[in-house]
Amino acid sequence: MEAKEWVAREVARVRTDSLEKGREDGMNLALTIMATIPKLIAANKIHEEIITTLVAKYNIDQAQAESYYEQVMALRA
């Protein structure tokens, strides 16, 4: 195998590994956030407090926080 071919394969492998790691990290973050919301509800936090907490704690934007909140609320219905 030529050096160029080896380098190209290694670059492709590293990119694939990085994408998989990113997806895994994203999924773990989503699950963590979605597990936090019921705890905040149980602590008698109102909608606005929950969104503010998620934005601050997980460094996500308000739209993402709203999306997670809506998903959890749909599951609770």
C-alpha angles and dihedrals in degrees: 000000000000121000092245092053092047092050091048091051092047092049090050091048093049091049092050092047091049093050092049091048090049092051091048092049091048092051092049091050092049092050091048092050092047090050091051096055097067089049090054090047090051088052087059095249115161123230095266092049091050093051092046091049093050093048093050099039100043100029094236129138124257094255091056091048090050090050093053090046092051092048092052093046091051090053091050093053 
